[in-house]
């Protein structure tokens, strides 16, 4: 299983247009080689570089989504992707653009996809922690894409 983006390569910088400082576009994601045994796919986007003074865990959840059809090949708009949307760290069910605090240095943004052997029975708005618990024992494959962003100023 693979997750890639036409906007940036793994480990590379996320172009400004896909951040709070640009046009605010979602970086298109491509899912490939999803195992034929997958019943659904989940996607989680998070930033593990948040100062613990801001968030005690040090992780900001940008997007949580599950029950995507395994045939999903392109995700170019989170809300149009289908699936069930969970709560991000702002307690909304939207994708939050990369926006590290100015002067905070570079942050890493992980886009993770999980092929699951089941449909996840969680209500919309569930948290990443709840999703990870529900996924336990059901992940048949996974993939990761990491992008970096540092604000100017």
C-alpha positions as protocol buffer text, in pm:
chain_id: "A"
residue {
  index: 1
  type: UNK
  ca { x: 0 y: 0 z: 0 }
}
residue {
  index: 2
  type: UNK
  ca { x: 123 y: 351 z: -81 }
}
residue {
  index: 3
  type: UNK
  ca { x: 16 y: 707 z: -11 }
}
residue {
  index: 4
  type: UNK
  ca { x: 168 y: 984 z: -223 }
}
residue {
  index: 5
  type: UNK
  ca { x: 93 y: 1342 z: -321 }
}
residue {
  index: 6
  type: UNK
  ca { x: 148 y: 1528 z: -645 }
}
residue {
  index: 7
  type: UNK
  ca { x: 208 y: 1838 z: -428 }
}
residue {
  index: 8
  type: UNK
  ca { x: 523 y: 1715 z: -249 }
}
residue {
  index: 9
  type: UNK
  ca { x: 745 y: 1411 z: -212 }
}
residue {
  index: 10
  type: UNK
  ca { x: 797 y: 1209 z: 104 }
}
residue {
  index: 11
  type: UNK
  ca { x: 1015 y: 1406 z: 345 }
}
residue {
  index: 12
  type: UNK
  ca { x: 1001 y: 1721 z: 134 }
}
residue {
  index: 13
  type: UNK
  ca { x: 856 y: 2064 z: 204 }
}
residue {
  index: 14
  type: UNK
  ca { x: 484 y: 2117 z: 162 }
}
residue {
  index: 15
  type: UNK
  ca { x: 437 y: 2406 z: -82 }
}
residue {
  index: 16
  type: UNK
  ca { x: 297 y: 2721 z: 77 }
}
residue {
  index: 17
  type: UNK
  ca { x: -24 y: 2706 z: -129 }
}
residue {
  index: 18
  type: UNK
  ca { x: -126 y: 2400 z: 75 }
}
residue {
  index: 19
  type: UNK
  ca { x: -83 y: 2579 z: 411 }
}
residue {
  index: 20
  type: UNK
  ca { x: -239 y: 2857 z: 615 }
}
residue {
  index: 21
  type: UNK
  ca { x: 0 y: 3101 z: 444 }
}
residue {
  index: 22
  type: UNK
  ca { x: -114 y: 3022 z: 92 }
}
residue {
  index: 23
  type: UNK
  ca { x: -433 y: 2950 z: -95 }
}
residue {
  index: 24
  type: UNK
  ca { x: -541 y: 2699 z: 169 }
}
residue {
  index: 25
  type: UNK
  ca { x: -567 y: 2409 z: -73 }
}
residue {
  index: 26
  type: UNK
  ca { x: -566 y: 2045 z: 36 }
}
residue {
  index: 27
  type: UNK
  ca { x: -265 y: 1858 z: -103 }
}
residue {
  index: 28
  type: UNK
  ca { x: -409 y: 1588 z: -330 }
}
residue {
  index: 29
  type: UNK
  ca { x: -340 y: 1238 z: -201 }
}
residue {
  index: 30
  type: UNK
  ca { x: -312 y: 923 z: -408 }
}
residue {
  index: 31
  type: UNK
  ca { x: -374 y: 581 z: -255 }
}
residue {
  index: 32
  type: UNK
  ca { x: -237 y: 282 z: -444 }
}
residue {
  index: 33
  type: UNK
  ca { x: -182 y: -90 z: -396 }
}
residue {
  index: 34
  type: UNK
  ca { x: -459 y: -114 z: -137 }
}
residue {
  index: 35
  type: UNK
  ca { x: -483 y: -485 z: -52 }
}
residue {
  index: 36
  type: UNK
  ca { x: -779 y: -668 z: -207 }
}
residue {
  index: 37
  type: UNK
  ca { x: -880 y: -785 z: 142 }
}
residue {
  index: 38
  type: UNK
  ca { x: -942 y: -426 z: 255 }
}
residue {
  index: 39
  type: UNK
  ca { x: -1303 y: -347 z: 341 }
}
residue {
  index: 40
  type: UNK
  ca { x: -1240 y: 20 z: 421 }
}
residue {
  index: 41
  type: UNK
  ca { x: -957 y: 271 z: 445 }
}
residue {
  index: 42
  type: UNK
  ca { x: -882 y: 522 z: 722 }
}
residue {
  index: 43
  type: UNK
  ca { x: -665 y: 834 z: 689 }
}
residue {
  index: 44
  type: UNK
  ca { x: -509 y: 1031 z: 972 }
}
residue {
  index: 45
  type: UNK
  ca { x: -306 y: 1352 z: 934 }
}
residue {
  index: 46
  type: UNK
  ca { x: -115 y: 1482 z: 1234 }
}
residue {
  index: 47
  type: UNK
  ca { x: 176 y: 1701 z: 1341 }
}
residue {
  index: 48
  type: UNK
  ca { x: 394 y: 1556 z: 1622 }
}
residue {
  index: 49
  type: UNK
  ca { x: 604 y: 1871 z: 1664 }
}
residue {
  index: 50
  type: UNK
  ca { x: 368 y: 2091 z: 1865 }
}
residue {
  index: 51
  type: UNK
  ca { x: 520 y: 2246 z: 2180 }
}
residue {
  index: 52
  type: UNK
  ca { x: 386 y: 2068 z: 2488 }
}
residue {
  index: 53
  type: UNK
  ca { x: 294 y: 2408 z: 2633 }
}
residue {
  index: 54
  type: UNK
  ca { x: 30 y: 2428 z: 2358 }
}
residue {
  index: 55
  type: UNK
  ca { x: -82 y: 2065 z: 2356 }
}
residue {
  index: 56
  type: UNK
  ca { x: 42 y: 1832 z: 2634 }
}
residue {
  index: 57
  type: UNK
  ca { x: 69 y: 1533 z: 2398 }
}
residue {
  index: 58
  type: UNK
  ca { x: 281 y: 1736 z: 2154 }
}
residue {
  index: 59
  type: UNK
  ca { x: 61 y: 1613 z: 1867 }
}
residue {
  index: 60
  type: UNK
  ca { x: -197 y: 1815 z: 1672 }
}
residue {
  index: 61
  type: UNK
  ca { x: -452 y: 1609 z: 1480 }
}
residue {
  index: 62
  type: UNK
  ca { x: -528 y: 1778 z: 1146 }
}
residue {
  index: 63
  type: UNK
  ca { x: -769 y: 1526 z: 994 }
}
residue {
  index: 64
  type: UNK
  ca { x: -929 y: 1200 z: 1098 }
}
residue {
  index: 65
  type: UNK
  ca { x: -1137 y: 1001 z: 848 }
}
residue {
  index: 66
  type: UNK
  ca { x: -1248 y: 639 z: 820 }
}
residue {
  index: 67
  type: UNK
  ca { x: -1474 y: 407 z: 619 }
}
residue {
  index: 68
  type: UNK
  ca { x: -1341 y: 533 z: 287 }
}
residue {
  index: 69
  type: UNK
  ca { x: -1408 y: 283 z: 8 }
}
residue {
  index: 70
  type: UNK
  ca { x: -1096 y: 73 z: -63 }
}
residue {
  index: 71
  type: UNK
  ca { x: -1124 y: 171 z: -431 }
}
residue {
  index: 72
  type: UNK
  ca { x: -1055 y: 535 z: -338 }
}
residue {
  index: 73
  type: UNK
  ca { x: -755 y: 632 z: -549 }
}
residue {
  index: 74
  type: UNK
  ca { x: -749 y: 1011 z: -518 }
}
residue {
  index: 75
  type: UNK
  ca { x: -842 y: 1234 z: -225 }
}
residue {
  index: 76
  type: UNK
  ca { x: -838 y: 1591 z: -349 }
}
residue {
  index: 77
  type: UNK
  ca { x: -1085 y: 1748 z: -104 }
}
residue {
  index: 78
  type: UNK
  ca { x: -1132 y: 1604 z: 245 }
}
residue {
  index: 79
  type: UNK
  ca { x: -1502 y: 1681 z: 278 }
}
residue {
  index: 80
  type: UNK
  ca { x: -1575 y: 1535 z: -65 }
}
residue {
  index: 81
  type: UNK
  ca { x: -1377 y: 1218 z: 4 }
}
residue {
  index: 82
  type: UNK
  ca { x: -1667 y: 1026 z: 150 }
}
residue {
  index: 83
  type: UNK
  ca { x: -1612 y: 824 z: 461 }
}
residue {
  index: 84
  type: UNK
  ca { x: -1681 y: 934 z: 816 }
}
residue {
  index: 85
  type: UNK
  ca { x: -1502 y: 1239 z: 954 }
}
residue {
  index: 86
  type: UNK
  ca { x: -1370 y: 1249 z: 1308 }
}
residue {
  index: 87
  type: UNK
  ca { x: -1268 y: 1537 z: 1532 }
}
residue {
  index: 88
  type: UNK
  ca { x: -940 y: 1715 z: 1482 }
}
residue {
  index: 89
  type: UNK
  ca { x: -754 y: 1890 z: 1765 }
}
residue {
  index: 90
  type: UNK
  ca { x: -983 y: 2193 z: 1723 }
}
residue {
  index: 91
  type: UNK
  ca { x: -1286 y: 1967 z: 1784 }
}
residue {
  index: 92
  type: UNK
  ca { x: -1419 y: 2018 z: 1432 }
}
residue {
  index: 93
  type: UNK
  ca { x: -1466 y: 1760 z: 1159 }
}
residue {
  index: 94
  type: UNK
  ca { x: -1264 y: 1953 z: 901 }
}
residue {
  index: 95
  type: UNK
  ca { x: -910 y: 1931 z: 767 }
}
residue {
  index: 96
  type: UNK
  ca { x: -685 y: 2186 z: 940 }
}
residue {
  index: 97
  type: UNK
  ca { x: -413 y: 2340 z: 722 }
}
residue {
  index: 98
  type: UNK
  ca { x: -48 y: 2322 z: 831 }
}
residue {
  index: 99
  type: UNK
  ca { x: 16 y: 2633 z: 1041 }
}
residue {
  index: 100
  type: UNK
  ca { x: 306 y: 2596 z: 1282 }
}
residue {
  index: 101
  type: UNK
  ca { x: 352 y: 2899 z: 1506 }
}
residue {
  index: 102
  type: UNK
  ca { x: 582 y: 3161 z: 1352 }
}
residue {
  index: 103
  type: UNK
  ca { x: 928 y: 3116 z: 1498 }
}
residue {
  index: 104
  type: UNK
  ca { x: 854 y: 2759 z: 1604 }
}
residue {
  index: 105
  type: UNK
  ca { x: 1074 y: 2603 z: 1338 }
}
residue {
  index: 106
  type: UNK
  ca { x: 988 y: 2330 z: 1094 }
}
residue {
  index: 107
  type: UNK
  ca { x: 704 y: 2090 z: 1172 }
}
residue {
  index: 108
  type: UNK
  ca { x: 647 y: 1746 z: 1022 }
}
residue {
  index: 109
  type: UNK
  ca { x: 304 y: 1649 z: 890 }
}
residue {
  index: 110
  type: UNK
  ca { x: 226 y: 1279 z: 865 }
}
residue {
  index: 111
  type: UNK
  ca { x: -40 y: 1160 z: 623 }
}
residue {
  index: 112
  type: UNK
  ca { x: -113 y: 797 z: 715 }
}
residue {
  index: 113
  type: UNK
  ca { x: -347 y: 558 z: 538 }
}
residue {
  index: 114
  type: UNK
  ca { x: -467 y: 230 z: 685 }
}
residue {
  index: 115
  type: UNK
  ca { x: -632 y: -57 z: 496 }
}
residue {
  index: 116
  type: UNK
  ca { x: -881 y: -223 z: 731 }
}
residue {
  index: 117
  type: UNK
  ca { x: -1053 y: -560 z: 718 }
}
residue {
  index: 118
  type: UNK
  ca { x: -1374 y: -417 z: 861 }
}
residue {
  index: 119
  type: UNK
  ca { x: -1607 y: -121 z: 864 }
}
residue {
  index: 120
  type: UNK
  ca { x: -1548 y: 100 z: 1169 }
}
residue {
  index: 121
  type: UNK
  ca { x: -1864 y: 156 z: 1373 }
}
residue {
  index: 122
  type: UNK
  ca { x: -1787 y: 493 z: 1529 }
}
residue {
  index: 123
  type: UNK
  ca { x: -2006 y: 801 z: 1516 }
}
residue {
  index: 124
  type: UNK
  ca { x: -1887 y: 1102 z: 1319 }
}
residue {
  index: 125
  type: UNK
  ca { x: -1680 y: 1328 z: 1540 }
}
residue {
  index: 126
  type: UNK
  ca { x: -1494 y: 1047 z: 1718 }
}
residue {
  index: 127
  type: UNK
  ca { x: -1134 y: 1130 z: 1806 }
}
residue {
  index: 128
  type: UNK
  ca { x: -813 y: 988 z: 1665 }
}
residue {
  index: 129
  type: UNK
  ca { x: -762 y: 792 z: 1987 }
}
residue {
  index: 130
  type: UNK
  ca { x: -1107 y: 636 z: 1954 }
}
residue {
  index: 131
  type: UNK
  ca { x: -1039 y: 549 z: 1591 }
}
residue {
  index: 132
  type: UNK
  ca { x: -703 y: 391 z: 1671 }
}
residue {
  index: 133
  type: UNK
  ca { x: -868 y: 178 z: 1941 }
}
residue {
  index: 134
  type: UNK
  ca { x: -1143 y: 68 z: 1700 }
}
residue {
  index: 135
  type: UNK
  ca { x: -883 y: -14 z: 1432 }
}
residue {
  index: 136
  type: UNK
  ca { x: -675 y: -236 z: 1663 }
}
residue {
  index: 137
  type: UNK
  ca { x: -644 y: -583 z: 1515 }
}
residue {
  index: 138
  type: UNK
  ca { x: -804 y: -477 z: 1185 }
}
residue {
  index: 139
  type: UNK
  ca { x: -513 y: -313 z: 999 }
}
residue {
  index: 140
  type: UNK
  ca { x: -410 y: -528 z: 700 }
}
residue {
  index: 141
  type: UNK
  ca { x: -166 y: -271 z: 558 }
}
residue {
  index: 142
  type: UNK
  ca { x: -64 y: 89 z: 605 }
}
residue {
  index: 143
  type: UNK
  ca { x: 134 y: 363 z: 433 }
}
residue {
  index: 144
  type: UNK
  ca { x: 283 y: 695 z: 536 }
}
residue {
  index: 145
  type: UNK
  ca { x: 374 y: 1021 z: 365 }
}
residue {
  index: 146
  type: UNK
  ca { x: 556 y: 1294 z: 557 }
}
residue {
  index: 147
  type: UNK
  ca { x: 581 y: 1658 z: 454 }
}
residue {
  index: 148
  type: UNK
  ca { x: 754 y: 1948 z: 627 }
}
residue {
  index: 149
  type: UNK
  ca { x: 655 y: 2310 z: 670 }
}
residue {
  index: 150
  type: UNK
  ca { x: 810 y: 2613 z: 839 }
}
residue {
  index: 151
  type: UNK
  ca { x: 642 y: 2951 z: 843 }
}
residue {
  index: 152
  type: UNK
  ca { x: 830 y: 3261 z: 739 }
}
residue {
  index: 153
  type: UNK
  ca { x: 834 y: 3564 z: 957 }
}
